[in-house]
Amino acid sequence: MLIINLSAYRFVSLDDLPALRERVLERCESLALKGTILLAPEGINLFLAGPREPIDAFMDWLRSDPRFAGLEPKESISDDVPFGRMRVRLKKEIITMRMPAIRPEGTRAPAVAPSTLQRWLAQGRDDDGREVVLLDTRNDYETDVGLFESAVDYRLSSFTDFPEAIAADRARFENKTVVSYCTGGIRCEKAALHMQDIGIGNVYQLEGGILKYFEETDGTHWRGDCFVFDERGAVDKDLAPAPLLPLPVGERAGVRGQSSHDASEERASLNATASTRPSSAPSGHLLPVREKDL
């Protein structure tokens, strides 16, 4: 039986979190789904796995709530369920940045479609003739697995380190088009808004993130695989499980949206110098045993 791995998020105000948590958990358990759903005042962030029929039944049920009608999930396929259990958690943020002024529900930075980004990269400039700079907003162990060619990689240990890193490097982006990207779109959405707030111009976010880029293009300009926070460990450009050692089964498997401050492991230090090159970590490298950001 093929397993559908589904991820989606939506920034929308939620004020009934405890009751909503109980309803969502009850529905997931009744359908025998596994994964993690994060609920916060700013929205929902979900990662589910199961056969097609119960996955579709859950999404139909969830979208019956007008607040979630606009959810646009991304899907990939696996032979097995890559989650050990079902959890619905209440959080302060669905992706931790600790910048409360950033409210994606009210406004979004411009988004660039995967096919358009691929064309920009092929021609070496955007449609207005500006140089395009790709900015990876993920953590260091994720970029070790794969990233866009020539992308700026700050070697972040946590997404909460992003504001400090970009503030120290903003001159790099003057008179250029900046495209921020992440796994599924949630981090680059907040990152793009923050860059606009500090005065960086011509900022875009990659619509749907890396997973949507793989889904809608042939993956040209991407190097390596894409780290995912479940027991698959990573997916390749065809969205198939990649030969990477998975996260250990247990508390971290399938948990996304966590900053390292929320985990018990000690944070690694932020590399003071921004890198534009991928790490030399080999394929199959065992990933850190700690909860991290999506």
N, C-alpha and C positions, 0 to 999 in steps of 0.2 A: 504494500500500500504506500503510495506516495504521500509525503508529509508536506503541507504548505507552511512555510515560515513567513510570517507576516509582521511587518513593522509599520507604524504610523504615529504621527503626533499632530496635535493641534493646539495652538495658543488660543484659549478662550476662558473667560472668567468662570470659575466654579466656586460656589459658596455652600454646597451641601456635601462636603467631602466625606464625612463618616458614613452617611446614609448611602451615598453613591458607591463608596467602596464596597459596602455589603451587597448591594444589588449586582455590581459588576462581578464580584467574586462568586456569588451564588450562580450567576449565569454561566460563567466560565466552567465552574465545577460541574454543573449539570450537563455540559457539553463535553466533559472530559478533556478540556484543553489544558495545555501547560505553557508557562512563560511568565512574564513579569509585566505588570501595568503600573505605571506611576501616575498618581493624581496629585495636583497641587493647585493653589489658587489661580495660577496662570494657565492651567490646561492639563492635557493628557498626553502620555508617552507610552506606547504599548508595543509589546513584542510577544507574539503568540505562535504556537505551533500545534498542528493537528490535521486530520484529514479534511478534504475540501468541504464536505457538507457541514460539519459543525463550525468550521471557520467562517463560512459564508453566513450561517445562521446567527453567529455572534455578531458579525459586522452589520447584518440587517437589523438586529435588535438594537445595537449601539447607535446606529444612524437614525433610529426612530426618535431619538432625543435631538431636537433641533440644534443643540450646541455642538453635536458631533456629526451633523449631516454632511459637512464638507470634508470629512476625513478621506484622504487619498492614500491607501496603503501601498507598500511595495512588497513584492512577493519573491520568494525563491523556493526551490524544491530540494528536499533531502529524502533519504530512505528511512531515517529514524528521527524521532522527536529529540531535538537538541537541548531540552530543558528537563530538569529533574522534577519540578513541581510547579504549581500555580501559585503566584503571589500577586496581591494588589496592595500597593504601599502608598501611604500618604507622605508627601514631601513638601518642603518649602518652595522648591522650584522643580520643574520637570527636567531641567538641565541646569546644573549649578554654575552660576557666574558671579553671584553676589554683587550685581549691579542693578538695584531695584528700579532705577530710572528707565531701564530697557524694557519696554512693553510691546512685544511683537504683535499682540492682539490689535493694538491701535493702529500700527503702521508697519509696513514691511519695506526692507530695502529692495531695489529692483532685482529681479531674478533673471538668470540667463538659462535657456533651455540647453540640455546636453548636446543636441545636434548643433546648436549655434556655437557653443564653446568649442566643440570639436573643429568646426570650420575656422573659428578664430585662431586656434592653435596651429592648424594646418597652414594658414596664410600668414601667421606671425604677427597679427595685429587685429584689433576689433574693426567694426565697420566704419569707424570714424578715423582710422589710421593710427590709433594709439597702441603702444606696446601693452601686451596683456601680461599681468603678473598673477600667478596662482598662489593662493595662501592657504596652507593646510592648517586647520584649527583643531586637529586631533592631538592625542597624546603621543609621546615618543615611542612607546612599544607598538602603537598602531602604525605609525609611519615606517617603522622598521620592516613591517610586512609588505608594504607597498604604498606608492604615492604617485602623483603626476610628475612627469619629467620636468625638471627645473623648478619645481614648486618650492616656495619658501616654507621651511620647516623649523619652528622655534624650539623643537625638542621639549615640549611642554610635559610636565608631570601631572598637570591638572588643568582643566579649562579655566579655572579661577586665576591662573597665571597669565591668561591671554591679554587682559588689559595692560598689564605692566610691560609685556613683551612688545606689543604693538606701539605703545607710547615711546619706547626707546628706539623704534625703527621706522617711524612714520616718514622720514625723508626719502626712504627707498621708493615710496609709492607716488611721489609728486609727478603730475602730468602723465600718469599711466592709468590703465584700467585694471582694477583689482577684482579678482574673482575668488571669494572665500568658498571653501568646500569642506565637507565632513562626510560621515558615513551615510546618513539619511536626510540631512538638511537642517536638523534642529540646532546644532551648534553654530553652523555658518550663518543661520538666520540671526541669532543674537550677535554674533561677531560682526556681521555687516552693519547692523544698526549701531553698534558701539563705534565702529570706524567712522560712520557718518557723523555721530555725535561729537567726535574729537576733530572734525574738520577734514577728514580725508575724502577727496572727491572721486567720482567715477567708480563707486563700489557696487559690486554685484554679489549675489549668492548663487551657487549652482543649484538650480531647481531639482529637488529630490535627492541631492547628494550623489555620492559615488555609486550607490546601488542603482539609482535611476540612470546614471551615465552608462553603467554596464547594460542595463535593460534596453536602452534606446539607441546605443551605438555599438560599434565593434570593439570598443575599449582602446582604440588607438590613442597614444600619448600617455597611457597609464603603464607604470612599471611595477610588476609584482602582483600580489593579491590584495584583497581587502579584508582587514581584521573585522570580525563580528563578535559580539559579546554573548556567545552561547557555546555549546559544546562542539560545534563545527570548528571553531577557532578562526577560520577565514573562508572566503569564497573567491573563486577566480572570475575572470571576465565574463564567463557564461553563467555566473551565479550558482555554480556547482561547488560543493565543499572542496576546499583546497587542501593539499597535504601539509597541514600545519598542526602541531600538537595543540589540542584544545585546552581551554581553561579547565581547571579541576572541577569535578562535580561537587556541588555544595552551594555555599552562600553566594559565591561570586558568579556562578554560571547563570547567564541570562539576566544579570542585574546591570542595568545601564542608567545613566543619568546621575551616577554617584560621583562626587568629587572625592579626592583622596583624603580630604578632611573628615569625611564620613566613614572612612574605613579605619581599621586598627593598625594598618601598616604605616611605617614612617614614610613621609614624602621624600622623593628624590629632589635634588636641587635643580632649579631651572638653569639650563646652560645660558650663560650671559651673552653668547654670540649666536645670532640667528644663522641657521644653516640653510642652504638651498640644495643640499644633497641628501639622498637617503642614507640611512645607516647601513653598515656592512653586515649587520646581523644575518646569519644564514637562514634559509628556509628550514622550518622545523624547529626553530628556536623556542624553547619553553618560555611562555609569557609570565609576567609577574603575578604572584598570587595575591591580588587585592582588587577591590572594587574601583572602577574608574568611570570616566565620562563616556557617553555615547559619542 
